[in-house]
Amino acid sequence: MRSLYLGLGYASLALGVVGIFLPLLPTTPFVLLAAWCFARSNPALADRLYSHPRFGPLLTAWRDQKAIPARAKFCALAALALSYGLILWLSESPVLPVVLAAVMGSVALYIATRPTPRDGAGAGSRGLRRLERSTELLPSRRKQLRSCGCRLSCGEPDPVRRHTP
């Protein structure tokens, strides 16, 4: 089963990379699927995705909170709106804009209704530094946050286990 997840993870990651350059192929779902598959087959590969400077904070926010950062929401919704405007302008079919309005509208509604990450979430070790600067945390609590194995608060990569304060 691990081999199947590993193969599916590599295939999903490859499709995600191709999706960066092809406008018709989405990147995000494939990278999310790759992270999920790698977490079940090879945690070291999942850790590489979660520690990636560009995708890591987004993946961590989704994994821990099912949240999409406000900037990513804005970019996704703007891309959907621009794409739909382009379809309206270029399409000669009267049916295509109606079908795409239903599909793209559903996707836009889903994205818009996802929460934004709480402060410090998805920021890796920056989240711990922000928490450490807080006057509410005692030194013993800081040590507990560092030793919990949670990527959200202490920056240690562990894609399976969640933070338990």
BAFI-3210 file (N, C-alpha, C; in Angstrom, 3 decimals, decimal comma, padded with zeros to 6 digits):
// residues 165
n [1|2|3|4|5|6|7|8|9|10|11|12|13|14|15|16|17|18|19|20|21|22|23|24|25|26|27|28|29|30|31|32|33|34|35|36|37|38|39|40|41|42|43|44|45|46|47|48|49|50|51|52|53|54|55|56|57|58|59|60|61|62|63|64|65|66|67|68|69|70|71|72|73|74|75|76|77|78|79|80|81|82|83|84|85|86|87|88|89|90|91|92|93|94|95|96|97|98|99|100|101|102|103|104|105|106|107|108|109|110|111|112|113|114|115|116|117|118|119|120|121|122|123|124|125|126|127|128|129|130|131|132|133|134|135|136|137|138|139|140|141|142|143|144|145|146|147|148|149|150|151|152|153|154|155|156|157|158|159|160|161|162|163|164|165]
n.u [000,823|002,015|003,707|001,908|000,776|003,108|003,780|001,461|001,725|004,101|003,196|001,084|002,463|004,057|002,054|001,129|003,364|003,492|001,088|001,691|002,680|000,817|-002,235|-004,711|-004,559|-004,905|-002,833|-002,854|-004,712|-003,349|-000,859|-001,684|-002,784|-000,451|001,051|-000,565|-000,442|002,336|002,649|001,593|003,140|005,915|007,216|009,410|009,475|007,046|007,664|009,547|007,889|006,234|008,123|008,895|009,779|007,882|005,431|005,106|004,041|001,396|000,455|000,695|-001,106|-003,472|-003,472|-003,501|-005,620|-007,527|-007,598|-007,338|-004,991|-005,547|-004,414|-003,921|-006,540|-007,585|-006,037|-006,784|-009,575|-009,576|-008,274|-010,164|-012,327|-011,207|-010,692|-013,278|-014,349|-012,802|-013,718|-016,377|-015,923|-014,596|-016,063|-018,308|-020,411|-023,654|-024,184|-021,883|-020,844|-022,829|-022,664|-020,016|-020,255|-021,739|-019,982|-017,518|-018,496|-019,284|-016,795|-015,591|-017,260|-016,712|-013,975|-014,120|-015,532|-013,848|-011,991|-009,641|-006,208|-005,381|-003,486|-000,060|-000,277|000,742|003,116|005,428|008,516|008,489|006,053|006,394|008,354|006,843|004,957|006,637|007,454|005,264|003,805|002,336|003,310|005,105|008,504|008,496|006,304|007,145|009,180|007,623|006,131|008,164|008,938|006,849|006,582|005,097|004,509|003,171|003,514|006,142|007,886|009,020|009,178|006,460|004,267|002,020|001,180|-000,768|-000,859|-000,970|-001,845]
n.v [-001,186|001,183|001,616|002,169|004,601|006,144|006,163|007,403|009,833|010,894|011,056|012,885|015,136|015,637|016,294|018,582|020,276|020,521|021,810|024,366|025,637|025,186|026,602|025,313|023,190|022,545|023,444|023,387|021,318|018,981|019,214|019,219|016,636|015,169|015,769|014,563|011,865|011,365|011,704|009,366|007,425|008,079|009,858|011,614|012,778|014,106|015,930|017,478|018,779|020,207|021,863|023,466|026,606|028,143|026,657|025,395|026,906|027,321|024,696|023,740|025,385|024,517|021,775|021,826|023,523|023,601|025,923|028,857|031,239|034,816|036,281|034,290|033,463|035,819|035,987|033,582|033,929|036,238|035,276|033,396|035,124|036,732|034,753|033,892|036,244|036,426|034,153|034,921|037,011|035,805|033,552|031,993|030,384|030,028|028,412|027,583|029,739|029,691|027,115|027,174|029,281|028,116|026,076|027,465|029,357|027,755|026,784|029,217|030,001|027,964|028,464|031,067|030,677|029,269|029,322|031,876|031,432|031,157|033,458|033,007|030,402|028,000|029,228|028,006|027,902|030,593|031,074|030,077|031,817|034,158|033,424|033,044|035,611|036,608|037,786|036,100|033,531|031,344|030,340|027,528|026,716|027,407|025,531|023,233|023,649|023,492|020,829|019,244|018,139|019,217|020,837|023,211|024,829|024,474|024,092|021,660|019,007|017,027|015,403|013,887|013,809|015,923|019,217|019,291|021,140]
n.w [000,000|000,710|-001,437|-003,474|-002,544|-002,579|-005,329|-006,328|-005,038|-006,217|-008,895|-008,595|-007,672|-009,904|-011,781|-010,528|-010,758|-013,535|-013,834|-012,980|-015,201|-017,209|-017,945|-017,831|-016,137|-012,789|-010,011|-007,170|-006,046|-006,762|-005,508|-002,853|-002,720|-003,224|-000,915|001,018|000,210|000,424|003,168|004,102|002,941|002,732|005,039|005,049|002,525|002,596|004,568|003,206|001,396|003,193|004,330|002,296|000,929|-000,509|-000,859|001,593|003,959|003,053|002,657|005,275|006,665|005,468|006,149|008,996|009,739|007,761|006,243|004,168|003,283|003,259|001,133|-000,783|-001,223|-002,372|-004,744|-006,028|-006,355|-007,923|-010,208|-011,044|-011,637|-013,681|-015,585|-016,135|-017,185|-019,505|-020,853|-021,298|-023,053|-025,233|-025,969|-028,198|-027,913|-026,485|-024,344|-022,986|-021,259|-019,262|-018,130|-017,226|-015,421|-013,385|-012,517|-011,969|-010,238|-008,092|-007,240|-006,543|-004,450|-002,596|-002,064|-001,034|001,321|002,995|006,037|007,168|008,093|011,573|013,623|013,286|012,415|010,052|009,603|010,250|011,935|012,445|013,593|016,189|017,192|017,229|019,118|021,302|021,871|023,023|026,025|027,526|027,613|029,583|030,402|030,799|029,293|026,757|026,362|026,356|024,022|022,121|022,323|021,501|018,976|016,969|013,941|013,659|015,976|016,928|014,844|014,255|011,972|011,484|009,837|010,422|013,158|015,257|016,802|020,276|022,821]
ca.u [000,000|002,912|004,207|000,823|000,724|004,319|003,605|000,420|002,306|004,989|002,382|000,359|003,418|004,419|000,943|001,113|004,439|003,048|000,003|002,236|002,929|-000,371|-003,347|-005,891|-004,313|-004,716|-001,660|-003,128|-005,219|-002,350|000,162|-002,333|-002,859|000,914|001,415|-001,348|000,114|003,670|002,527|001,249|004,103|007,281|007,122|010,506|009,045|006,010|008,365|010,141|006,816|005,790|009,177|009,178|009,574|006,697|004,221|005,035|003,059|000,043|000,102|000,544|-002,374|-004,565|-003,439|-003,810|-006,844|-008,382|-007,714|-006,641|-004,607|-006,322|-003,767|-004,165|-007,961|-007,757|-005,448|-007,596|-010,849|-009,295|-007,998|-011,455|-013,106|-010,580|-010,914|-014,684|-014,493|-012,194|-014,652|-017,515|-015,492|-014,167|-016,943|-019,416|-021,478|-024,482|-024,285|-020,610|-020,760|-023,767|-022,085|-018,830|-020,686|-022,118|-018,784|-016,583|-019,175|-019,197|-015,408|-015,373|-017,977|-015,949|-012,754|-014,473|-016,064|-012,817|-011,469|-008,243|-005,444|-005,176|-002,175|001,052|-000,457|001,301|004,318|006,585|009,200|008,129|004,923|006,909|008,986|005,777|004,379|007,604|007,482|004,061|004,054|001,512|003,981|006,194|009,571|008,140|005,377|007,954|009,838|006,587|005,815|009,265|009,126|005,620|006,655|004,107|005,049|002,457|004,039|007,561|008,692|009,530|008,349|005,744|003,053|000,886|000,705|-001,282|-000,454|-001,847|-001,282]
ca.v [000,000|002,340|001,836|002,812|005,993|006,805|006,392|008,410|011,098|011,404|011,433|014,105|016,233|015,933|017,020|019,907|021,071|020,824|022,775|025,717|026,207|025,041|027,259|024,454|022,154|023,202|023,024|023,205|020,003|017,937|019,341|018,744|015,173|014,652|015,860|013,539|010,547|011,249|011,548|007,976|006,487|008,470|011,127|012,528|013,542|015,032|017,003|018,373|019,646|021,105|022,832|024,232|028,024|028,709|025,871|024,885|027,566|027,084|023,304|023,605|026,020|023,648|020,541|022,024|024,272|023,651|027,357|029,435|032,613|035,850|036,632|033,187|033,557|036,933|035,611|032,540|034,505|037,153|034,450|032,863|036,203|037,087|033,639|033,910|037,390|036,050|033,215|035,708|037,828|035,003|032,430|032,208|029,482|030,588|027,446|027,492|030,644|029,281|025,941|027,617|030,114|027,201|025,395|028,435|029,958|026,799|026,802|030,507|029,968|027,099|029,170|032,237|030,279|028,660|030,316|032,287|030,836|031,926|034,076|032,097|029,092|027,884|030,039|027,213|028,352|031,985|031,058|029,902|033,067|035,090|032,990|033,241|037,025|036,911|037,823|035,098|032,240|031,169|029,511|026,104|026,519|027,452|024,233|022,272|023,865|022,999|019,384|018,501|017,488|019,825|021,815|024,467|025,680|024,380|024,004|020,318|018,388|015,792|015,633|013,068|014,162|017,279|019,922|019,128|022,001]
ca.w [000,000|000,742|-002,800|-004,215|-002,098|-003,047|-006,770|-006,499|-004,593|-007,262|-010,056|-008,256|-007,627|-011,292|-012,380|-009,921|-011,365|-014,895|-013,696|-012,815|-016,517|-018,056|-017,257|-017,710|-015,138|-011,487|-009,242|-005,747|-005,613|-006,964|-004,462|-001,619|-002,802|-003,082|000,509|001,727|-000,140|000,999|004,623|004,376|002,371|003,022|005,765|004,712|001,351|003,061|005,279|002,211|000,893|004,255|004,633|001,085|001,256|-001,173|-000,628|002,954|004,821|002,548|002,957|006,719|007,046|005,034|006,931|010,402|009,998|006,568|006,017|003,027|003,605|002,565|-000,147|-001,715|-001,589|-003,298|-006,033|-006,647|-006,778|-009,030|-011,394|-011,500|-012,241|-014,956|-016,517|-016,565|-018,078|-020,781|-021,495|-021,792|-024,168|-026,373|-026,276|-029,124|-027,492|-025,414|-023,250|-022,261|-020,102|-018,211|-017,475|-016,495|-014,294|-012,300|-012,021|-011,388|-009,090|-006,982|-006,771|-005,887|-003,173|-001,696|-001,653|-000,222|002,632|003,837|006,998|007,035|009,199|012,803|013,698|013,566|011,799|008,726|009,483|010,656|013,142|012,703|014,513|017,549|017,609|017,544|020,390|022,375|022,214|023,787|027,466|028,192|027,670|030,538|029,822|030,786|028,176|025,545|026,228|025,990|022,617|021,297|022,385|021,206|017,671|016,103|013,012|013,827|017,038|017,242|013,646|014,008|010,952|011,779|009,070|010,840|014,486|015,411|018,011|021,436|023,867]
c.u [000,874|003,443|003,164|000,731|001,946|004,212|002,572|000,913|003,214|004,205|001,630|001,288|003,852|003,304|000,830|002,170|004,060|001,944|000,467|002,353|001,734|-001,589|-004,578|-005,761|-004,064|-003,527|-002,037|-003,670|-004,193|-001,255|-000,419|-002,416|-001,473|001,344|000,696|-000,767|001,494|003,618|002,226|002,277|005,548|007,268|008,251|010,147|007,944|006,648|009,004|009,090|006,392|006,863|009,569|008,880|008,298|005,413|004,029|004,020|001,618|-000,426|-000,135|-000,763|-003,553|-004,629|-003,942|-005,173|-007,863|-008,649|-006,889|-006,277|-005,345|-005,720|-004,001|-005,622|-008,173|-007,228|-006,295|-008,918|-010,663|-009,020|-009,287|-012,276|-012,530|-010,797|-012,340|-014,947|-013,923|-013,097|-015,849|-017,142|-015,209|-015,153|-018,065|-020,616|-022,316|-024,546|-023,030|-020,512|-021,697|-023,207|-020,872|-019,180|-021,061|-020,882|-017,852|-017,204|-019,124|-017,790|-015,118|-016,066|-017,235|-014,709|-013,090|-014,954|-015,046|-012,295|-010,045|-007,483|-005,368|-003,747|-001,111|000,910|000,110|002,570|005,561|007,196|008,908|006,958|005,372|007,570|007,936|005,128|005,336|007,672|006,272|004,371|003,273|002,245|005,140|007,280|009,215|007,193|006,128|008,633|008,824|006,226|006,908|009,327|007,897|005,669|005,690|004,736|004,402|003,118|005,546|008,447|009,274|008,619|007,736|004,389|001,847|000,309|000,298|-000,772|-001,469|-001,265|-001,481]
c.v [001,261|002,654|002,545|004,296|006,776|007,132|007,461|009,790|011,709|011,849|012,736|015,309|016,626|016,707|018,431|020,814|021,446|021,887|024,194|026,401|026,106|025,635|026,367|023,395|022,813|022,612|022,596|021,829|018,888|018,006|018,890|017,220|014,551|014,679|014,785|012,145|010,347|011,081|010,106|006,983|006,805|009,836|012,112|013,376|014,528|016,206|017,980|019,300|020,667|022,136|023,653|025,709|028,619|027,972|025,436|025,574|027,351|025,668|023,103|024,214|025,141|022,384|020,756|022,655|024,240|025,104|027,781|030,867|033,627|036,207|035,539|033,172|034,640|036,576|034,574|033,106|035,482|036,371|033,838|033,932|036,611|035,996|033,642|035,101|037,109|035,088|033,974|036,498|036,992|033,928|032,846|031,352|030,140|029,678|027,435|028,475|030,256|028,094|026,356|028,526|029,234|026,548|026,381|029,153|029,053|026,775|028,101|030,548|029,107|027,821|030,314|031,854|029,545|029,721|030,736|031,728|031,770|032,445|033,048|030,748|029,103|028,682|029,279|027,751|029,820|032,055|030,893|031,181|034,103|034,724|033,232|034,702|037,429|036,863|036,751|033,773|032,263|030,304|028,025|025,794|026,558|026,114|023,179|022,426|023,322|021,471|018,589|017,778|018,087|020,890|023,187|025,365|025,614|024,225|022,636|019,629|017,069|015,897|014,852|013,545|015,626|017,903|019,690|019,965|021,417]
c.w [000,000|-000,653|-003,656|-003,838|-002,595|-004,536|-007,060|-006,074|-005,641|-008,490|-009,792|-008,228|-009,043|-011,995|-011,804|-010,512|-012,793|-014,853|-013,448|-014,173|-017,463|-017,346|-017,062|-016,621|-013,778|-010,729|-007,836|-005,374|-005,754|-005,901|-003,116|-001,597|-002,638|-001,617|001,312|001,470|000,475|002,516|004,993|003,849|002,759|003,716|005,461|003,491|001,721|003,779|004,304|001,616|001,947|004,621|003,412|001,351|000,642|-000,787|000,818|003,849|004,369|002,866|004,452|007,193|006,641|005,891|008,356|010,647|008,868|006,193|004,807|003,388|002,727|001,210|-001,192|-002,159|-002,636|-004,684|-006,754|-007,160|-007,932|-010,317|-011,937|-012,210|-013,601|-016,007|-017,035|-017,491|-019,456|-021,548|-022,067|-023,039|-025,422|-026,813|-027,229|-028,751|-026,392|-024,178|-022,377|-021,094|-018,950|-017,427|-016,641|-015,319|-013,115|-011,686|-011,312|-010,198|-007,874|-006,386|-006,010|-004,526|-002,156|-001,173|-000,703|001,174|003,502|004,800|006,633|008,232|010,406|012,822|014,068|012,898|010,402|008,541|009,902|011,923|013,441|013,664|015,956|018,042|017,978|018,875|021,548|022,805|023,043|025,282|028,208|028,375|028,668|029,899|029,795|029,639|026,853|025,297|025,800|024,514|021,719|021,259|021,971|019,871|016,673|015,227|013,223|014,851|017,193|016,018|013,374|013,007|011,421|011,096|009,564|012,165|014,553|016,710|019,111|022,562|025,250]
res [m|r|s|l|y|l|g|l|g|y|a|s|l|a|l|g|v|v|g|i|f|l|p|l|l|p|t|t|p|f|v|l|l|a|a|w|c|f|a|r|s|n|p|a|l|a|d|r|l|y|s|h|p|r|f|g|p|l|l|t|a|w|r|d|q|k|a|i|p|a|r|a|k|f|c|a|l|a|a|l|a|l|s|y|g|l|i|l|w|l|s|e|s|p|v|l|p|v|v|l|a|a|v|m|g|s|v|a|l|y|i|a|t|r|p|t|p|r|d|g|a|g|a|g|s|r|g|l|r|r|l|e|r|s|t|e|l|l|p|s|r|r|k|q|l|r|s|c|g|c|r|l|s|c|g|e|p|d|p|v|r|r|h|t|p]
***
